[in-house]
Amino acid sequence: MIVEKTDTGFSAYAVDYPIYTTGKSIPDLISNAYEASNLFYADELVTIAPNTIKFELDFQQFFQYYKVINAKFLADKIGMNASLLSQYVTGHKKPSGAQTEKILSGIHQIGQELSEISLIYK
């Protein structure tokens, strides 16, 4: 599903099927997308599992929503020119497939690192 930012949140639509939905946040949108997909396939008795929908979000919208990820930090982490990544983030340039994979890999690496951290609280 292609995800787009709207004035009130986010919208998503399936490229090959007449499935559309909205949500005030990304988690809300994802939940609504599964519900809309299951409604679309209800007559066929098909259930859409959480791992069967791929959500696509462009760089500009990704960094606008996930402001906690600093583009300069990410560029340094993946060995990319920070100015070039900034141009992708602002929409002035569009990354190649290889650059997209490099950026996504870096984002996944950061997510993995964060998921393995335990904070001390006392």
N, C-alpha and C positions, 0 to 999 in steps of 0.2 A: 504494500500500500504506500502511496506517495503521501507524505505528511507536509502540510503547509501551515504557516502561522497565519492566524486571522486576528481581527480586532478584539475578539472575545476569547481567544484561546488558540485551538488548533483544529484543523480538519484533515481527514484522510479519505482517500478513494483508491479502489482497486483498479488497476490498469485494464485488466481483461474481463472484469465482471461489474455489474451495476451495484456495487457495494460502496456506500458513502457513510461517513459519520463525523461527529465533532466531539470535542472535549475541552474543558477549561485548562487542563494540564496534560502533559504527555502520558502519565499513568492513567488518567481518566480516559484519554483518547484510545489508548491501547485496550483498555477494558471494553469500551464501547465498540471498538473494531471487532473484537471477538464476538460480542453479542450480535452485531449487525451481520457478521459472516455466518454465524450459526442460524440466524433468522433466514438468511438467503438460502441456506441448504436444508432447512427444516423439512421440506417436503420429500427430500431424498434421504432422510434419516442419517445425514452425515453430521458428525460433530467435529468442529474445528478445534484442534488442540493448541495450546499456547505457543508451541514451537513451530507451527505451520504457516504463520503469517510473517512476512519480512517487511519491516518498516523502513522507508527511505526518507531521509531528511537532508536538505542541502547544507553545505558548510556554514553559510551565513546564519541560517535558522538554528543550527546545532549550537554554535557558539553564542548566539543570542540567548538561547534558553539555558544552556549549561554554562553560565558565566563563571562558575567555579573553576573551569578549565581555562587557564591562562594560555593564550596562543604562543607567547614568547617562550614560556616554560615548555610547552609541547614541542615547539620547533627545536629547542635545545635538546630535548629528550630524544628526538628521532633524527637529529642531525640534518635538519632542514633550515634553510635561510629564513629567519623570522620575518623579514620583509615580504618574502614570497608567500608564506603562510598567511600573513596579514592580508594580502591581496585576495587570497582565496576566501578568507573569513568575511571580508567586506563585499565580495562579489565582483571585484574588479577583474579578476582572472578566474578561469575554471581549471581545476587540476586535471591532469591526465589520469587514466585508470591506474597506472603504477603509483603516482603520487597519492591518489585517493587511498589505495591499499596501504601505503606507508603511513599515512596519517591515521587511518582506522586502526592499524596494528598498534600504533603508539597510544591511541586512546584506550584500546583494550588492555595494553600493558599497564597503563596507569590504573585502570579499573581493577585489574587483578592485584596490583600492589596494594591498593586501598582496601580491597576486600580481605586481605591477609593481615591487616593491622589490627591490633587490640590496643585500646587506650587504657591507661591506668587512671582509675578514679578512686579517691579515698576521702 
